[in-house]
Amino acid sequence: MSSYFLNSGLKRDGQLQLIPEHIRFNLTQLTPADVGIVQFQIILAEQEQNIIELLDIQDNLGNPLIKITLKQRELIIQYLDNTYKFPIQQVILYKLYPIFISFHDEITLITNFTIQSQKLPQRFVYTSNKMGLFLGSRSNLNAFTGITRNLQIRFVRENELKTQIEGEIKTQKNIVDDLDYIESIKYKLPFSKPLLSIEELDNWKPDEEYTILPIQQLKKINRTTNQPLLVCHDMQGGYKEDIWSFGNPLRQNSYRFYYMTHCDIFVYFSHNFITIPSIPYINICHQFGTKILGTIITEGDDNTLTKQILDLKYVDKLVQICQFYQFDGYLLNIETNVDNVELFIQFIKELSDKLESIGAMLMYYDSHNAEGVLKWQSELNDDNMNYFQACNYFFSDYHWNLNKLANTEKNAGSQKNNVFVGIDVWGRGQYGGGQFNSYVALKEIKKAQLGTAIFGQAWTYETSNDSRSQFIQNDNSLWQGKNTVSLFDKHKNQWVITSNGGSGWKIVQENGEEIAITSFDWCIRTYTIQLSLVSSNKGGIIQFNARVKGTGPKFEDLYLIGIELYDRQNKCIASIDSFSTKVNKKEIQFNAENVNVADDKWREHTLSIKTTEDTQYVKFIEVGKDVELWGGNYGTQFTGESMVYISYDSNKDLLRMIKPKTYEEFPLQTYFNNAVGEAYYIDGQKFTHYKGYYDNLNDFDYSLSYPTKKIVSQDIQDNWESSICFSDAWNGSSCIKIKGDLQIQKSFLIKLFKTRIDPQGNIIASINIKNFDKKILSMYLVVKFGNKILSQFKPTKILTNQGWDIAQYTIENQGQSLKSVYLKIENTSAQQQAVDGLIGGIAIYDDSYIEQMKTAKVDFKDPTKYIKNIQLKESVTNLYDLYIQFDLGELGPLLKTIRVFNDKQWIGNVRSNYAYFSELALDGDEMIIKLQIILHNGNHIKAESVKPFILNSDKIIRLP
């Protein structure tokens, strides 16, 4: 092979999401005898209608030479003036083995199902010394869910080409023949998917042997008061990052819904015919006692599909699908005309009755009049009453007004808790306008004592410009009543340069973003604003977000970002910076020893500081310096700045109006794990994920029933903050940060759980905390029993591990019901103290749960007994896919998650009957696998104590 070889910079285990991405190559020293080959691997999930441009090669004059696009089931190759189309399967298995295209006398396309060739009318002659590659879609950022790997553009000599193609075809044929079975185990889709047609519904059969299924059972967490909450999750058509049951390989900023503690019913919605909820969402919902519904939808001018699904023969199959995948029913969203109303009502009634017999439910979406004509009523009335009575659950359209709401209240009668009135967060025709004013509609629904159906809650994410901090800010504003005022306009030149060290600051534009780059000496810029000019609210939070990275070839550049508060006399009264992350009462000091060090990735920083009555001015600071003494701008890069002022308005607090559900069984346990970040922590020890970041929605475990200020706070009500910390954790990728000032002998009380539990025996609890100084701060577990008296308990023991304190509590049986649980932090010193600590997890259970563990005979030390089958198959040369099938038995109801280790390296978590991890390295002829079992009360032993499962060479299936 020739030495001419280029690729996109992706390594074998690299991943690149198919969004607009430009890669350009400059090629020289090519002769007419050099022939180009494009080779890449693709993993597809679901894609939409948009054409996805994979490759676009032009000559020096901009004339097209080669263009490759993907549209649903076709790969389209435009070669000079000719077009060739290759059919491929819409949803590809784990690997679409290399699509191998040669531009010579023919095009050869090899997928994992077919090998096809097209003769060319002429030979490709290379006429350019520049090659441009465009990967993605210019028209739609979210048009494609998929990744490419091993993207390569190679050039070989003409006489080498034939031998190479023949060898590649032979290899691919062997792979195609070998794909269906790996001994007795089939490789299956690692992601969730819907049924798209009546034919797919006809052909569906339960096959537990080869299907990934959830393991989380529906917990007893219910609402003890009226007016339940339904959330309809329609985000970008559904089946996005949540499809991956073993971790998302696409990106680390995927959506999170943080309020399952308040949600009674979660509808997984898409515009596909039969929407089966994704495995991660089934697990998450059941963990929080939330019922999860799939969707049956027909829409458009043609009602053929509606006629087909109303055949009563499909009732049993729909029930069987629901039971098999372990979700809790369907939203029936028929948005076409219905020709036979009597049959329609009979279908609703039979499906509802049979779902109810397995503990599931059917909900009718308001879309017809009494004659079956598609006509949204936006209320419960005589026109749609029969549909409601056939299933007993009703989801109102969003275009209601106060008169229609009053009609719904009247007509619901005693079934108000089964009637859900819609709020479209996007605000399309919504009473009150939706968006951050969604509270207006909720207040009226609450007055009418009806259920609430919040639709499109991911609006806060979809409008966040792919920024995690912006999403969290939006989400807090919508759900927690936090008023957010922007202090900075990135389109205006508002920065003041106070130090232009070296070659000074340089501003460049990249993908529509302004990037500021520093030089070889300290470069400093500031932005100052008078707070009273932008907000009259006092006692809010100043928040500063910015993304930072270094500049090569040596990326370890120095930097600092910070906030300073000044009074009317221009005296600094408080500050915070990215290095210390502590609030100080003086101006920010920095030197080479007290600054952050950048790397080659964009790192997002979020700084927050509480204002005081004296705060008049706010100054934001960015400092950077190149570690190399190079002329020009090769120092720290800054972009994505956002400066906001956040204050709380209880009238806009949706969570305060909805109130959390009540936990009715032990254990109560959470790690506050957001399940997305740059690292994963196990018992406080940091693990860098083998693909460079961690994103596994299936591992989401974020439970904070009372995140809003008014409910949580006591003595420091106007001077505290709780937030998600992504830079540290006890288990997972995040924890809770608590900040505030405590006066002498004062405390604050955080309500964690609302409960209705009769403990069986003693109560055992543990709380994981960090940075709370035990000499000046006391930690108490506070509980309210049936006598409504708050009782506080000091830890019986405090252990230390990896810088974390594990406070352990034992509360003797009180003979009373447990009503609520709090965490209390008290200042026991003789002066005011700044609180800035982390809460990494909490677990509360009783003696009966310990007995349940013993009865199930959970084997922590030898979890290999729960393995039904395990295989290792070579996927790329010297890289292997690991496949594990579990038989959990009595362990299932107790299991929270299983951590999987490849020798000592953590590779991921599992909450299903299958595990799949791709492209692992193998040293020698065996691989050591360890499984660490984590129960719902957090109980586990160290991975080092676990008996390994050793895969020997005779168990490894290699490529031919």
N, C-alpha and C positions, 0 to 999 in steps of 0.2 A: 504494500500500500504506500502511496505517496505520503510525504510528510505534511502535505497540506491538510490541516484538520482544524476546524473551528467549532466551538459550541457556545451555548448561551451563558455559560458560567454556572450552569446548574450541575451539581454533583449527582451521583447516583441516587442519593437519598434526598436530593433537593426537590422542592415543590414550587410551582409557580401558578398562581391563579390566573384564569383566562379573563383578565380585564385589560384595558388598553396598556400595552407595554411595548416600547420601541427598543429594538436591539439592532445595532448597525455594525457591519463588518467592512473593513477595508482590506481588499485582497489584491495582492500583486504577485508577480513572478509566475503567473499562470500561462501555460502554453495552450494552443488549440487542442492538444491531445488530452488535456485535463477534462474530466467529466464530473459533474456535480451530483451528489447524492444527499437527499434530505432524509433524516431518520429521527423519529421521536416516538415516545410512548404517550398515550392519553388514558386518563381515567375519567369517565363521564358519570355524572349523576343524572339529573334532569336538566334539560335545556329548553329554552323558550323558542319562539318563532324566529328570532333574529338570526341573521347570517353572522357567523363568527369567522373573522379573518384570521387564519393561522399563519399564512406566509405570503409575502408580497415582495418579489424580486424584480428590480428594474435595471435598465442599463444606464449609462452615464447621462443620456438625454432624457431619462424619465420614462422611456417606453417600456411597457410591461413585457417581462420575459416569462415569469411563472407566478401564478397566484393560486393559493389553496384556501378554500373556505369550507366551512362545515355548517350544514343546515339540517337539523334533526337527523334523518336517516341517511343522508347522502354526504359523501365527501366529494367536493367539486374541484377539479383541477383545470385551471385555464392555462394552457401551454401555447405560448405565442398567440396565434389567432384561432386556436381550437379549444373546445371545452370537452372534458371527459368527466363522467359521473360514476361513482362507485357506491353502491348501497352498503350501509353498515348497520349494525344493530343500534337502536337508540340508546339503550342502557347497556353499558359494557360491564363485564365482570371485573374482578380485581385488577386485571391487567388487560389493556388492549396491547398485545405484543407488537413490537415495533412496526409502525406503518413505514414500509421501506419503498421509497420512490426513487427510481433512477431516471435521469433525463438523458436518454441515449436513443435507441431505436424503439423502445417501448417503455410504458409506465407499468410498473408492477406494484400492486397494493396487496399487502398481506395483513389481514386482521386475524383475530382469534377464531374466526368462523370460516373465512373464505380466502382464497388466493386468486387474484384477478389480474389480468394484463390487458393493456390497450396498445396496439401498434401506433406509432407516430408517423406523420407524413414527412417529417424532416428531423434532422439531428439538432440537438441543442448545442449551439456554438457560443462559448462564453465571450462576450464582447464588452464587459464592464470591469473596472477595477474597484467597484463599490457594490456592495450587496446590502439591501435594507430588509429587515425583518420586522413585520408588524404582527404582534400577537394580541388577539382580543377583538373587541367589537367597538367600532367608532360610535355606533348609534346608541348603545345601551350598556351602562356599566354593569348591570346585573343580568345580562342576557344569558349567562352561561354558568353552570356550576360544574366545575371540573378542574383538572390539573394536567400539566404536561411534565414529563420527566425525560431525562436523557436527550434533550433537544440537541441535534448535531447537524452541522453542514460539513460534509466531507468532500474532498476532491481526490480522485484516484486516476491513475493512468488508464487509457482506453483498453490496453491489453490485460489489465488486472480486473476489469469490471465484470466480465462474463463469469469468471471463476467465483468472484465474490458474491454475485447475485445468486448463482446456483447453490452455493453453500448456505446462503441466508434462507432461500426458499426451502431447502431440505430441512434446516433447523426449524423453520416455522411450521412446516407440515407435521413434524414430530410433536411440536408443542400443541398444535391443534388436536392431534389424535390423543394427546395425553391429558387434555384439559378436563374432560368430563369426570374422570375418576382419578383419585389419588388413592390407590388401593381401594379400600371400601368407603372412603370419605369424599364427598363432592365439595368443591370450592363453591361458596355461595356469595351472594351480594353482601357487602359489609354495610349497606345502608337501607333505610326504609323507602318504600315506594307505594304509590296508589294503584288502583285498578282503573284503566283508562277507557275501557269499552265493555259492552255487554258480552262480547266474546271472552274477554279476560275473566269476567265474572262467571260465565258458564264453565270455563276451564279451571277455575280456582279449586284447589283441594287442600285440606289441612295436611301438612307434612312436617311434623315436629322434628323429625330426624334431621332435616336439612334447612331449618328456618331459625333465624335469630329471634329470640323471644325475650320480653322483659322478665325480671325476677321480682320486682317490687310489688308487694301486695298493698291494697288500699288500706291505709291506716284509719283508725278511729279518731278523726279530727273533724268535728262538725260545728255547725253554727247553732248556738243555743237561743239566739234571738231571731226575729223575723228578718225579711228583706235580704235574701242571698245575693251574691255577686257572680255573674257569668262573665268570662273574658273570652272573646272570639279572636283567635290569633290568626289573622290574615296578614302575613308579612311577605310581600314581594312574591305572592303566588304560592307560598308554602314550599316545603321540602328544600330548605336552604342548608345552613350549617348544621341544623339539628338532625339531619339524616344519618350522621356518622355515629355508630354505636361504639366505636373503639378510639375515638379521638378524631378531630377535624384536621385534615392535612392542608387546608386551604389558607386560613389566616387566623390571627389571634384576636380579632375584634368582633366576634360574633355576638348576636343578640342574647340578652338575658332578661327574663321576667322575674323580678325580685319579690313579688307579693302573693305567692301561693298561700301564705298564711292568712290572707283575706279572701281568697278566691274559692268559691264552692264548686263551680263547673268551668272547665277549660275546654273550649272547642278548638280542635286542630282543623283549620279550614284551608282548603285550596280549591282551585277551579277545576280539579280533576273529578271524574265521575264518582268513584268511591274513594274517599280520602281515608286511608288507614293511618292513624296517628303514628308519628315516629317513635321508635323504641325509647330514646332518651326522654321524650316528653311523657310517655306513659309512666316510666319509672319516677320522674320528678313529681308528677301530679299525685301518684299514689303515695309517695313518701310524705306528702303534705296533706293527705286526706282529701284531695281534690278529684272529683270525677272528671274523666277526660272523654270527650265525644269525638268521633270521626264525623265525616260529612258525606251525605248523599246529595249530589247536585246535578241538575240538568238546567241548561240555559240556552238562550238564542231563539231564533225564529222557528227552527225546526223542532217539533216536539216528538220526533221518532224515538229518541232515547227515553223520554218520559213514558211513552206507551210501552216500551219494552220492560222497563224496571217495574211498572205497576202490575206485571204478571205475578200473581200470588205465589208462583213456584219459587220466586227468589227470596221470599220471606225467610225461610229456614236457612238459606245460604248466608244471608246477611247476618242473621243471629249467630251462625256458626263462625263467621269471620270475626265478629265481635268477641265471642267467647275464646276463640283460638288465640287472638292477639292480646287478649286480656284488657281491652279498653271497655268503656262503660256506656256505650250507646252511640246514637247518631243525632246530628242535626239534619232534618229533612228540608233541603233547600231547593224545592222545585220551582224554577223561574221560567217556566213555559206555560202555555195554555194547557189545561187538562180537559180532554174530551169527555171522559166518563167520570163524573164527580162521585157517583155511588161507588164505583170500583176504587177510586182514590181514597175515599174515607174507609172503605173496607181494608185496603192495603195498610193505611195508617194504623187502624185498630188492631189488625192481626200482628203487624210488626211490633207495635207497642206492647201488646200482651205477651208475646213470646220473648221480647227483650226483658220485660219485667220478671218473667219466670226465672231468668238467670241473674237477676239483680242489676240489670241495665235499664236504660231509658231511651225514649224517642222524643225529640222536641221538634215541633212544627215551626218553620219560619214564615212569617206573615207575608204572603205574596199573591193571594187569590181572593176573588169575590166568591159569592155563593154558587155562581154558575161555572166556576173553574177557570174564569178568564184571569190572565196575569194582571193583577191590579193590587198594588200594595195599599193596605188600608191604614197603616201607621197607628192602629189602635185595635183593641179587641172589641168586636161588634157582632151583629147578627150575620154579617157576610162571612165571617171566618170562625164563628163560634163552633160549628160542627167539626172543623178540623182540630181545634183545640180540645174539644171533648173526646175526640177519638184517641188522643194520646196524653192529655192532661198536662202538657208543657207547651208554652207559647213564647216565641221570640219576636217582639214587635219590630217593625221597620223603624227607621231613625227620623222620618220626616213628620214627627208629631208636634202638636202644639198643646197648649194648656187645656183646651176643650177636649181634644182627643185623649189626653192623659186622664181627664176626669171621667170620660166614657169607659176607658180601660179599667180604672179603679172600680167603677160601679159594676161593670160586667164581670170582673174577675170574682166578685163575691168572696167566698171563703177560701178561694184558691189563689190568693194574691202572691203567695210564695212561689207559685208555679208559673207566674206570668212575668216575663223579663222585658223591660222597656229599653230599647236600644239607644246607646250614645255613640255616635261616630266621632272618634277622636280627631279624624281628619277635618271634621266640621262641614261636610257636604250636606247642606240643607238642615243642619242640626239646630234644634232650639238651644239658644245660648251661644252658638258659634263653635262649639267643640274646642279642640286644641287645649291651650292652657286655661280656657274658660269652660272646660267640661264640667267643672264643679257647679255651674249654674243649672245645668240639666239634672245633675245628680241630686241637688237639693230638692227639686220639684218631685222627682221620683220617690225620694225618701218621704216627703210629705204625703204622697199617695200610698205609701206603705206597700209598694210593689218591688219586685226584684229588678236588678239592674243588669243590663247586658252591654258591657263596654267593648266596642269593636275597634280594631286597628290600633291597639295600645302601643304597638311598635313604631308608631309615628315618631316617637321620641328618638328612636334609633335611625329610622330611615331619613330623618332630616338632620342628622348629626355630622354629615360630611365625613363619615368613616372615622370619626374621632371618638375614642372610648370616653375620655373626660367630658366631651360635649354631650354624649349620650347620657351619661350619669347625671350631668347637670340638668338636661331636659327632663329626664325621668323624675328627678327629685322635684322639679318645678310642677310637673303634672300631678304626681301622686302625693307629695308631701307639703304642698303649699309654700314652696320656697320661691319667693320673688327673686328673679335674677335680672340685674341691670348690667348691660355691657358697658365697660369703661374704656374700650379700645376699639378703634376702627382701623382694621388692617389695610384698608384702601387709602388711608391718609398717612402722610409722612409725619408721625407723631413722636418718633424717637429723637432724643437729643444725644448726640455723641459727646461724651465727656472725656474720652481718651481714645485717640486714633493711633495707637501704638503700631510700630513696625510700618507696614504698608497700608495700615488703616482698615476700616471696614469696607467690604464689597457686597453689593446687593445684586443677586441674580434671580431670574425667574425660571422655575422648573415645574412643568405640569400645572401651570396656573398658580403656583405657590411662590411667595417671596421668601428667599433664603438669604440670611445675612451671614457672611463668612469673615472670621477674624484673621489676624496676621501673626507674625512671630513675636510680637510684644503685646502686653496687655491692651486689649480693646474693650472699652466700657461704653455702654449706652443706657440711658434712663428714660423713663416716661413718667411724668408726674401729673396727677389730676386732683382737683379740689372736690372732695367727696360731696359736699353740700349742694353742688351744682347738678349732681346726677340723681341724688336720692335724699328724701327727707327722713327716711327710716334710720333709727339709731340701733347700734348693737348688732349689726349684721356681720357677715363673713366676707372678707376679701379673698378671692381665689385667683390664682395665676397658673395657667397651663402653658407649657411650651415643649416642643420636641427638639432634641439636641443630638448631634452625632459629630464624629471627628472627620477629618479629611486625610486621605491617604497621601503617600504610601504608609506613613505611620499614623494610625488613627487615634492614638492615646493622647488627644489634645486636652487641655485644661479648661474648665469652665465653672461658672456659678450663676444661678439665677436667684433673685430674692425680692422681698417686699419690705419696705420701710414705711412706718406710720409717723406722721408729724402733727404737732399741735399748732395752734394759731401763732405761736411765737417761733414757728419753724424749728422746733426742737424735736428730735427723734424720740418717740416714746415706746416704740416696739419694733421688732424686725424678725424676719425668718428667712432662712436661705436653704438651698437644696443640699448643701453639704451636711450641716448639723441637724436640719429639720426641726430645730428647737426654737421656741419664741424667746428672744432676748430683749432687753430694755435699752438697747443702744444701737448705733448704726452698724451695718454689716462690715466686718473686717475680713479681709482675705489675703492669702499669699499662696505660694506653690504647695504648701502643706495642708491648706484648708480649703481645697476646691475639689470638685468632681473630676473624674477622668472619663473621657468619652471613648467610644469604640466605633466599629464600622456599621452599627445599626442605629436607626432612629429610636431614641429613648424618650418616653413621654414623662414629664415631671408635672406634678400638681402640688402647689403650695397654698395653704390656707392660714389666715390669721384673723382673729377677732378684733373688730374695731371697738373703741371706747367712746364715751361722750366727748372726750377731748380731741378725737381724731378729726383733723381738718384737711390734711393732704395725704395722699398715698403715692409712694414712689415705687416703680417697678424697675428692676436692674437686671441686665445681662452682661456678663463678663466672660471673655474668652481669650485663649492664647494658643498658638501653634507650639508644639514641643520641638519642632525642627526649625533651625534658623534659616529658613528658605525665604527669599524675597517673594512677594506676591501674597496670595490669600490661600493658605493651606491649613488654616486653623479650625477652630470649632465652628460648626454650622448651627444656626438657630432658625426655627420656622414654626408655624402653627400657633402663634401666640394668641392667648385669650385671657382677658382680664375682666372679671365680673364681680359684682357686689350682690350677695345673697342674703335676703332677710326672710323671715317666716310670717305667713299669714294663715291663721287657723281657719279662716272662712274658706280658703281654697284647698284645704287639706282633705283629699279624697279618703285617705286611710282613716282619718279621724271620724269621718261620717260613716264609713262602711264598718269599721271595727274588725278585729281579727277573730278567727274561729277559735274553738275551744278544744284543747287536747284531752282525749278521754282514755288514753292508755299510756303506759310506760313502754319503752324509754322515751325521754325527751332528750334529743341529742342533735347537735349541729357543730360543724367546724367553721361555719361562715365561709364556706369554700365557693368562690365565684367560678372556679373551674376554667379560668382563662388567665394566662400570664406568661412571663418569661422564664418562670421556673416552677417546680413542684416541690413541696416540702413534705417530708415524712418525719413525724415526731420532731419537728423543728430543724431537721437537717435538709439543706438545699440540694435538690437534684435538678440539673439542667436537662431538659427533655432532649431526647436523641435527635429530634428533627428541628431543634433550635427554639421551640416554644411549646407551650402546653395549652391545648384547647379541646376540652372534652365535656360537652354539655351533659353527657350521661353521668358525669361525676358531680354535677351541680348540687350543692348542699348549703345554700345560703338561707338561713332562717333567722329573721329578726322581726318578731311580731309587732313591736312598738318602736319604729324608727323615728317617729316625729317628736319634736322637741317638747311640746306641751305635755304630752302623756308621760314621757320618760323622766323629765327633770324634777328635782325637788328644790334643794337649797341654791343651786346655781342655774336656775331656769333660764336666765338671760345671758349666760356666759359659758356655753359649752357647745360641743360639736361631736357628732358621731359620723364616721365615714368608712368607706371600704379602703383597706390598705392592701395594695398590690405588691409591695416591696418586701413583705415578710408574711409568714403563716406558720401555724402549727402543723396542720395537715391540709394539703391542697395548695391553692395558689393565692389565697387572700385571707384576710381576717378583718376584725372590726377595730378601728382606731377611735379612742375616746380622748377628747381634748377639752380642757377648761381650767378655770382657776377656782380653787377651793379655799374659802376663808377658814380661820382658826376654828377647830372643833366642828366644822360643817361637813356635810356629806351630800352625795347625790344617789338617787335610787333609779335603777334601770329596770323596767318591767320586761321580763323575757318571755314568759308564757302565761296564757290564760288557760286554766285547767279545770277539769271535773273528774278527778281520779280518786278512788279509794285505795290507798296503798295497802299492799299485802306484806306486812312486816316492816322492817326498817327501810328508810330511804337512803340510798347511796348516791353521792354526787361528786363531780370533779369539774374544776374550771381551769382552763389554760390561760395564763396571763403573762405579760412581758412588760418591762419598763415601769412597773408600779413598785416604788421603793417601800419595802415592808417596814422600814424604820419610821416612816412618816405617814404612810397610808395603810389603813386597815381594810381588808376585804371581807365582806360578809355575804353569806347566802341568806336571803330573806324569803320566807314563805308565808302565805296566808292560808290558814286552815278554815274549816267550816265555821269556827267561832268568829271569823272575820278579824282576828287579831294578827298583826304582823309579828312574826317571831324571827329573830336573827341568830345566825349560827356562825361561829368562827371555824376556820379549817381545823380539822383534827390532825392533819399532817400536810406539809408542803414539800414536794419533791422538786428538784431542779434538773433540767435536761436541755442542752443546746441553748442556754440563755433564757429558757422559759421556766416559769414556776407553775407547778401543777398542784393547785389547792384542792385537797380532798376533804369531804364532809360525810359524816354519818349522823343521821337524824333518827332517833329512836321512834318507834311506832307511836303516833299520837292518838290513834283510834278515831281520827277525823278525816273527812275528805280534804284533798289538796285543791285549793281554789286558784292560786296564782304563785308565780315564782319571780323573784327579783334578785338583782345584784346590787350591792351597796358598797360604795367606796367612801371612806371617811378620812378626813385630815386630822391626824392625832398630834400634830406638831404645834409649836407655839407661834407659827407665822403662816401667812398665806402661801399656798403651794400651787404650782402649775402642774396639772395632770396631763400627761401625754403618753398613754399606754395602749397596749394591744390586748384584745380578747380573742384567743385563737380557737376556742371551743368550749362547749359545756355538755355534760352528760348527767342525766338524773334518771334513776330507776329504783326498783325495790327488790326485796328478797325473792319475790316470785319470778322475776326475770332471771335471776341467778339460777333458780331451780329449773327454769325452762332451758337454760343453756346446758345444765347437767343432764337433763332428760334426753335432750337431742344428741348428747355425747359429741359436741363439737370438737374436732381434732385440729387444734391450732398448729401442732408440731408436724403433723403428716397430712397436709391437705391434698396430697397426691391421690388419696382414696376417693376424692370427688371428681377425678378425671375419668371420663368415659372413653375418650380417645384423644390422641395427640399425634400430630404430624409436622414434619419440617420439609418444605419443598423449595428447591432452588428456583428463584424467580429471575435473577440476573446473575451472571457469573460470580460465584463466591458470595452471593447474598441470598438469604433464605427467608421464606415466609413461614411464620409459626401459626399453627392452627390447633385450638384446643376445644374439645367438646366436654361439657360438664354434666354430671349427674349429681345434683345437690341434695336431693332427698330432704331429710328433716332440717338440714342446714338452711334451706331456702328462705323460710319466714324470718329467720334471725339475721340473715346476711345483709350487710350494707353495701359492701363492695369487695372485690378481690384485686389486690395489687399483684402485678406480674413482674418478675425480675429475670433478666438474662444474666445469670451469675450474680454479680453484685449491682448491676446496672438496672435501675427501675425503667421499664419500658411502657407501662400504661396500666389502666384500671379497667375492670370488667363489671358490668351489672346486667348480664344476660347469660343464656345457656351456652353461648359460644364466645370464644376469644380469637381475634385475628390480629397479628402484628407483622408488618411487611418489612422485607429487606434488612434482616439482621445479619451481622457479621458472624462468622463461625471460625473459631480458632481450633485447629486440629480436627478430630473426627467425632467430637461430641459437643453437645450444648447443655449447659446446666440451667434448668428452669426452676424458679421458686415462686410459690403462690402464698401471699400473705392474706389471711382472712381477717376482715374487719366486720364486727357485728354492729347492730343498730345502737348499742350503748357505747360504741367506740372501743370495745374490748378487743385486744389483739396482742400478739407477742412480736418481738423484734424479728425482722426478716432473717437475721443471722441464725436464729434458733430453728428455722423451718427446714424440714427435710427436703432436699432437692429431688427433682425428677430429671434424670439424665437421659438425653436423647443420643443414642449411639449411632454410628455410621450406618448400621443396617436399617435404621428408621428414617434416614435422610433420602429423600427422592430428588435425584439430580437431573439436570437437563441432559438430553442426549449429547 
